[in-house]
Structure formats: structure tokens, C-alpha cells
Amino acid sequence: MKPQHLFVLYVIGAFVLSMIPIVHWPFSWLETYFHEITHGLAAVLSGGSIERIALHFNGSGLCYTRGGWQPLVTFAGYVGAVGWGAIIYLGARASGTASRWLGIAILCMIVISGILYARDIITIVIMLIITAALYVSFRYVTGNIFSRFMEFAGVYVMVSAARAPLNLIDGRHYGDGATLSNVTWLPEIFWTLIWCGIAIGTLVLLWSRQKTAVG
């Protein structure tokens, strides 16, 4: 199968999987984790610190930070999830060895951040489930199947990051879009469109690169 066709199947599969109760949870939690940890990394890079990370079974989450540049910290979440998804996909595409080292790196990052910043039982359980799923995949799935699994996980994270900002359009003026609106005077819908545009643009760019590579 041509790479660009496989990429389209990944995107369709991500949409389908996101509609299946329970089964999609580990993948959705992974996207939420990347979203929240990127908030924290943005705080650290702009002079602040991470207090704790909270993940919820419904796929939502929070990152409690202290200090840092608030517009950057708030903006980074959705963009970071897209970036992490792209890194996972491209790393898995590089080679089987690269995908396994990438899996180890992500596993270590989740474990370390869980030890440092998980404070409630639900977050700990979710991180343990994600860690166990990654470990089982790494330990027992071999060859190209593991690389394909990582590629799909990366695409799922990006697709989820493209859809997630749409949840902000609920009239409650609550969440990252509302926070940015308050500090920049730009409307919440502006930031929602920016985040969705970045995610969709990244997916299209990756697809076009696959198309060019086999052309």
C-alpha cells in the first residue's frame, strides 16, 4: 500500500476509533497528556514551573503551573499535542529502530512526569494504563507492526488535537481559548480556528510529503 493511502487510512481509523467507547481511552489520554505536559514545558521555558498535572477519565485534563508567560503557556497545549503527534509519526516512519527508541523515550517521559507531577489517584491510574499499554506494545509487538502502531498513535494524537479545540465553542467562555481571549483581547473563536488550522495543516503537510515521496 502506498504511504499516502496508508496515511489516509490512519486518519479515518482515528476518527472511527474515537467514536468507540472505552477502546479509544488510552489514545485519547495520550493526546491529553501531551497537551498538558506541553503547557508545563512552556511554563518552564518561560521562567515558571509545573505544580501538578491532572488527567480525567473523560479525556479532559489540567496542568497547574506557577509563573511563566501566560499567553505562551496557554497557547502551547493544542499546538504541543500536534507537535508530539507529528514527532511520533515521523519517528516511526524513519525506521523500526527509531520507533522503538521513540517508544522508550515517551515511556520514560510519562513515568518521570507521573512521579514528579501526578498527585491524585485518577491521574496516577491513567498514567499507569498508558505506560502499561506502551510497555506491552514495545515488549510484545515486533517488527513493522510496532512501527505501524506508533504511526497510528501519532496520527490519532494529531486528529484528536484537531478536533479538541472545537469543544471550546460551547458558549461557556471557559478553557484555553477563553484564557487567551482575556489576555489578548482577541475572540475565543480566533484561537479555536488557529489551533484547528495548525492541526489540519500539519496533517495535510504530512500527507503531501508521503505523496511526494512516492511520486
C-alpha positions in Angstrom: 0.0 0.0 0.0 1.3 3.4 -0.9 2.3 5.6 2.1 -0.2 8.4 1.3 -3.1 5.8 1.2 -1.9 4.3 4.4 -1.9 7.8 6.0 -5.5 8.4 4.9 -6.4 5.1 6.5 -4.8 6.2 9.7 -6.8 9.4 9.7 -10.1 7.5 9.0 -9.2 4.9 11.6 -8.5 7.6 14.2 -11.9 9.1 13.6 -13.6 5.7 13.8 -11.7 4.7 16.9 -12.5 8.0 18.7 -16.2 7.0 18.5 -15.8 3.6 20.1 -16.5 3.8 23.9 -13.7 2.7 26.2 -11.4 1.4 23.4 -10.3 4.9 22.4 -9.5 5.9 26.0 -5.7 5.1 26.1 -5.2 7.0 22.8 -7.3 10.0 23.9 -5.5 10.1 27.3 -2.2 10.1 25.4 -3.3 13.2 23.5 -4.4 14.9 26.7 -1.1 14.0 28.4 0.8 15.7 25.6 -1.4 18.7 25.7 -1.0 19.2 29.4 2.8 18.4 29.6 3.3 21.0 26.8 1.6 23.6 28.9 4.0 22.7 31.7 7.1 22.7 29.4 6.0 26.2 28.1 5.8 27.4 31.6 9.3 26.1 32.5 10.8 27.5 29.3 9.3 31.0 30.0 10.6 31.1 33.6 7.9 29.3 35.5 7.4 25.8 36.9 4.9 22.9 36.9 2.9 22.3 40.1 1.0 19.2 39.1 -0.8 17.5 36.2 -4.4 16.2 36.4 -5.9 13.8 33.9 -9.5 12.7 33.9 -11.2 9.6 32.6 -13.4 11.7 30.2 -10.3 12.8 28.3 -10.0 16.2 29.8 -7.1 17.4 31.9 -5.4 20.3 33.6 -1.8 21.5 34.1 -1.2 23.6 37.2 1.7 25.9 36.7 3.4 28.8 38.5 4.8 31.8 36.7 5.9 31.7 33.1 4.5 33.8 30.3 0.7 33.2 30.4 -0.1 33.7 26.7 2.7 31.2 25.7 1.7 28.7 28.4 -2.0 28.8 27.4 -1.3 28.7 23.6 1.1 25.8 23.8 -1.2 23.0 24.8 -3.1 22.2 21.5 0.0 23.1 19.4 2.2 20.8 21.5 -0.2 17.9 21.1 0.0 18.3 17.3 3.8 18.6 17.5 4.2 15.4 19.6 1.9 13.5 17.3 4.0 14.6 14.3 7.2 13.6 16.1 5.7 10.2 16.9 4.6 9.6 13.3 7.8 10.8 11.7 9.9 8.8 14.2 8.0 5.7 13.5 8.3 6.3 9.7 12.1 6.7 10.0 12.9 3.1 10.9 11.9 0.2 13.2 14.8 1.0 15.5 13.9 4.7 15.6 10.3 3.9 16.5 11.4 1.6 19.4 13.7 4.2 20.8 11.0 6.8 20.5 8.6 4.4 22.3 11.2 4.1 25.1 11.7 7.8 25.3 7.9 8.5 25.6 7.6 5.7 28.2 10.3 7.2 30.3 8.9 10.8 30.0 5.4 9.6 31.1 6.9 7.7 34.1 9.1 10.6 35.2 6.4 13.2 34.8 4.0 10.9 36.6 6.4 10.6 39.6 7.0 14.3 39.7 3.6 15.8 38.9 0.8 13.3 39.4 -0.9 13.9 42.7 -4.4 12.3 42.5 -5.4 8.7 42.1 -7.2 9.1 38.8 -4.2 10.7 37.1 -1.9 8.0 38.5 -4.2 5.3 37.2 -4.5 6.9 33.8 -0.7 7.3 33.5 -0.2 3.7 34.7 -2.6 2.4 32.0 -0.8 4.5 29.3 2.5 3.2 30.5 1.4 -0.4 30.6 -0.1 -0.1 27.1 3.1 1.3 25.7 5.2 -1.3 27.5 3.1 -4.2 26.3 3.3 -2.9 22.8 7.0 -2.4 23.0 7.7 -5.7 24.6 5.4 -8.0 22.6 4.7 -6.3 19.3 7.6 -6.8 16.9 8.8 -5.7 13.5 6.8 -3.4 11.2 3.7 -4.0 13.3 5.1 -1.9 16.1 6.1 0.9 13.7 2.6 0.9 12.2 1.2 1.0 15.7 3.3 4.0 16.6 2.5 5.7 13.3 -1.2 5.3 14.0 -0.8 6.6 17.6 0.9 9.7 16.2 -1.9 10.3 13.7 -4.5 9.7 16.4 -2.9 12.4 18.6 -2.9 14.9 15.7 -6.5 14.1 14.7 -7.7 14.4 18.3 -5.8 17.7 18.7 -7.6 19.0 15.6 -11.0 18.1 17.0 -10.4 19.1 20.6 -10.5 22.9 20.2 -14.0 22.6 18.7 -15.2 21.7 22.2 -14.4 25.2 23.3 -17.3 26.5 21.2 -19.8 25.9 23.8 -20.8 29.4 25.0 -19.3 28.9 28.4 -16.2 31.1 27.8 -14.1 28.5 29.7 -10.8 26.9 28.7 -7.6 27.8 26.9 -9.4 29.9 24.2 -11.2 31.9 26.9 -8.0 32.5 28.8 -6.2 33.7 25.7 -9.2 35.9 24.8 -8.9 37.5 28.2 -5.2 38.3 28.0 -5.1 39.3 24.3 -8.5 40.8 23.6 -8.8 38.5 20.5 -12.1 36.5 20.5 -12.1 32.8 21.6 -13.2 31.7 18.1 -10.0 33.2 16.7 -7.8 30.9 18.8 -10.0 27.9 18.1 -9.6 28.4 14.4 -5.8 28.9 14.8 -5.4 25.6 16.7 -7.6 23.7 14.3 -5.8 25.2 11.4 -2.4 24.2 12.7 -3.5 20.7 13.3 -5.2 20.2 9.9 -2.3 22.0 8.2 0.1 19.6 9.8 -1.9 16.5 8.8 -2.1 17.8 5.2 1.6 18.6 5.1 2.5 15.1 6.3 0.1 13.5 3.8 1.6 15.6 1.0 5.1 14.6 2.0 4.1 11.0 1.7 2.6 11.7 -1.7 5.8 13.4 -2.9 8.0 10.7 -1.5 6.4 8.0 -3.7 5.7 10.3 -6.8 
